[in-house]
Amino acid sequence: MSDSSAVIINESAARLMGIKDPLSMQLYRPDYENANLIHTFTYHVVGVVKDFNFSTMHEKIGPLIMQLADDWNDIAVAVNPGNVSSAIQQVEDQWRRMAPGMPFSYTFMDSDFDRLYHADQQTGRLFISFAVFAILIACLGLFGLVTFAAEQRTKEIGIRKLLGARVGAIVVLLSRDFTRLVLIASLIAFPLAWWAMNKWLESFAYRVSIGWWVFLIAGVLAFGIALLTVSIQTIRAALANPVKSLKTE
């Protein structure tokens, strides 16, 4: 048996063929010319390798047959990362001698794999950008609402301070309504986010499940950002001179 007639299959191919002992089987490939069978190639299975991803994670691992061929269109070469330019030059020189007249071009395997997920990476960067803008706009709106509420309750704040209310109590009084709104918004957003993330993960053949802790961390961060935004204005209103507050109309 020559090397050209030997093939190696993966576990998925072995399961698809339903053979308990793949090493004892032969594979056949017909060769047609103008719809006429002119020859049949016979291959012998000499090994079975474990399944590995040779495509994107959007697709399940399928059956794979690997054959040693004399096709010089594509070759894979391992190079020393310390001197890539010199290694490329040596490979090109060998290519010119082994395949004269054929154009030489090369790519790096890590770049090829990176291109497989380029769309997913762009989607991730796009969502991060939109999330940052949404947080900034929400903080500006929340800051404006707190400022307006503090202005509307200027006399109330002054009277409470004159009656002995502490700064912390006034801050809690002004922040309570807004933090309640953040809690309601989170309860609405979490189910929608869980549904959208599951829909996106469904495009992958192999994926992780979404843990509850993701939403817990998101809720804590949202509450913390909102509380920080609200506290800036409420503390300023609580520290204002009550005498000046009572003079305002």
C-alpha positions in Angstrom: 0.0 0.0 0.0 1.5 3.3 -1.1 1.2 6.6 0.8 -0.9 8.1 -2.0 -3.7 5.5 -1.3 -3.6 6.0 2.5 -6.1 8.3 4.2 -6.8 9.4 7.7 -10.4 10.1 8.9 -11.8 11.9 11.9 -14.2 10.5 14.5 -17.2 12.1 12.8 -16.4 10.4 9.5 -16.1 7.0 11.4 -19.4 7.5 13.1 -21.1 8.5 9.8 -19.9 5.3 8.1 -21.0 3.2 11.1 -17.9 1.0 11.0 -16.6 -0.4 14.3 -13.1 -1.0 12.9 -12.4 1.8 10.4 -8.8 0.6 9.9 -10.0 -2.4 8.1 -12.1 -0.6 5.5 -11.5 0.9 2.1 -12.9 4.0 0.5 -13.6 4.5 -3.2 -13.7 7.7 -5.2 -15.1 7.5 -8.8 -13.4 9.6 -11.5 -15.8 10.8 -14.2 -15.2 12.3 -17.6 -18.2 13.7 -19.5 -20.5 11.8 -17.2 -18.7 8.5 -17.9 -16.9 6.5 -15.3 -13.4 6.1 -16.4 -11.6 5.0 -13.2 -12.2 4.3 -9.5 -9.6 5.3 -6.9 -9.2 3.0 -3.9 -8.1 4.4 -0.5 -7.2 2.6 2.7 -7.9 4.0 6.1 -4.7 4.0 8.1 -5.7 6.1 11.1 -8.6 7.9 13.0 -8.0 11.2 14.7 -10.1 13.0 17.3 -12.6 15.6 16.1 -11.2 19.1 15.8 -12.6 22.4 14.5 -11.4 23.0 11.0 -14.1 25.6 10.3 -15.8 28.3 12.4 -17.7 27.7 15.6 -20.9 28.5 13.7 -20.7 25.0 12.2 -20.6 21.6 13.8 -17.6 19.4 13.3 -18.3 17.4 10.1 -16.7 14.3 8.6 -13.1 14.8 7.4 -10.8 12.7 5.2 -7.1 13.7 5.0 -5.0 12.4 2.2 -1.3 12.8 1.3 -1.3 14.2 -2.2 1.2 15.6 -4.7 -0.8 18.8 -5.1 1.5 21.8 -4.9 -1.2 24.4 -4.9 -1.2 24.7 -1.1 1.4 23.7 1.5 1.6 24.4 5.3 4.9 25.3 6.8 5.9 25.8 10.5 8.3 28.7 10.9 10.2 30.2 13.8 8.3 33.3 15.0 11.6 35.0 15.9 12.7 35.4 12.3 9.6 35.4 10.1 10.9 37.4 7.1 14.0 35.1 6.7 11.8 32.0 6.9 9.4 33.4 4.3 12.3 34.1 1.9 13.6 30.5 2.4 10.2 29.1 1.7 9.8 31.2 -1.4 13.2 30.1 -2.7 12.2 26.4 -2.2 8.9 27.1 -3.9 10.6 28.6 -7.0 12.7 25.4 -7.3 9.9 22.9 -6.6 7.2 24.6 -8.6 8.7 26.9 -11.2 6.3 29.2 -13.0 3.6 29.0 -10.2 2.9 32.2 -8.3 4.0 32.4 -4.7 1.7 33.9 -2.1 1.3 33.2 1.6 -0.9 33.8 4.6 -0.5 33.2 8.3 -2.8 30.6 9.9 -3.7 32.8 12.9 -4.8 35.6 10.4 -6.9 33.1 8.5 -8.6 32.0 11.7 -9.0 35.6 12.7 -10.9 36.3 9.5 -13.3 33.6 10.3 -14.6 35.6 13.3 -14.1 39.1 11.8 -17.8 39.7 11.5 -18.4 38.6 15.2 -15.6 40.9 16.3 -17.0 43.8 14.4 -20.5 43.0 16.0 -18.9 43.0 19.4 -17.2 46.3 18.9 -20.4 47.9 17.5 -22.4 46.7 20.5 -19.8 48.1 23.0 -19.8 51.5 21.2 -23.6 51.7 21.3 -23.6 50.6 25.0 -21.1 53.3 25.9 -23.1 56.0 24.1 -26.4 54.7 25.7 -24.8 54.9 29.2 -23.6 58.5 28.6 -26.9 59.6 27.3 -28.8 57.9 30.2 -26.4 59.5 32.7 -27.0 63.0 31.2 -30.7 62.5 31.2 -30.7 61.2 34.8 -28.5 64.1 35.9 -30.9 66.6 34.3 -33.9 65.0 36.1 -32.1 65.0 39.4 -31.2 68.7 38.9 -34.8 69.6 38.1 -36.2 67.6 41.1 -33.7 69.3 43.4 -34.7 72.7 42.1 -38.4 71.9 42.6 -37.8 70.8 46.2 -35.3 73.5 47.2 -37.6 74.9 50.1 -38.4 71.4 51.3 -34.7 70.6 51.5 -34.0 73.8 53.4 -36.9 73.2 55.9 -35.7 69.6 56.5 -32.2 70.8 57.2 -33.4 73.4 59.7 -35.4 70.7 61.4 -32.3 68.7 61.9 -32.3 66.4 58.9 -28.8 65.1 58.0 -27.2 65.3 54.6 -27.3 61.5 54.2 -31.1 61.4 54.8 -31.7 64.2 52.3 -29.5 62.4 49.7 -31.5 59.2 50.3 -34.8 61.1 50.0 -33.8 62.6 46.6 -32.2 59.4 45.3 -34.9 56.9 46.2 -37.3 57.6 43.4 -34.5 57.5 40.7 -33.0 54.3 42.0 -36.4 52.7 41.9 -36.7 53.7 38.2 -33.3 52.0 37.6 -34.6 48.8 39.3 -37.7 48.8 37.2 -35.7 49.4 34.0 -33.4 46.5 34.9 -36.3 44.1 35.4 -37.5 45.0 31.9 -34.1 45.0 30.3 -32.8 41.7 31.7 -35.4 39.4 30.0 -34.9 41.2 26.7 -31.2 41.0 27.0 -31.3 37.3 27.8 -33.6 36.6 24.8 -31.3 38.6 22.4 -28.1 37.0 23.6 -29.7 33.5 23.3 -30.8 34.3 19.7 -27.2 35.4 18.9 -25.7 32.3 20.5 -28.0 30.1 18.5 -25.9 30.9 15.4 -23.0 29.0 17.0 -22.9 25.2 16.9 -20.9 25.2 20.1 -21.8 27.8 22.7 -21.8 28.5 26.4 -24.9 29.1 28.5 -25.7 32.5 29.9 -25.2 32.5 33.7 -27.4 34.4 36.1 -24.3 36.1 37.5 -23.9 38.1 34.2 -27.1 39.9 34.9 -26.3 40.3 38.5 -23.0 42.1 37.6 -24.8 44.2 35.0 -27.5 45.2 37.5 -24.9 46.2 40.1 -22.9 48.2 37.6 -26.1 50.0 36.3 -27.2 50.7 39.9 -23.7 52.0 40.8 -23.5 54.3 37.7 -27.0 55.6 38.3 -26.3 56.2 42.1 -23.1 58.0 41.3 -24.8 60.2 38.8 -27.6 61.0 41.2 -25.4 61.5 44.2 -23.4 64.2 42.5 -26.4 66.5 42.3 -28.2 65.4 45.5 -25.2 65.9 47.7 -24.7 69.4 46.3 -28.4 70.2 47.0 -28.2 68.7 50.5 -25.1 70.8 51.3 -26.6 74.1 50.2 -27.2 76.8 52.7 -30.8 76.3 54.0 -31.2 80.1 54.6 -30.6 80.7 50.9 -32.9 77.8 50.0 -35.8 79.3 51.9 -35.3 82.7 50.2 -35.8 81.2 46.8 -39.2 81.7 45.2 
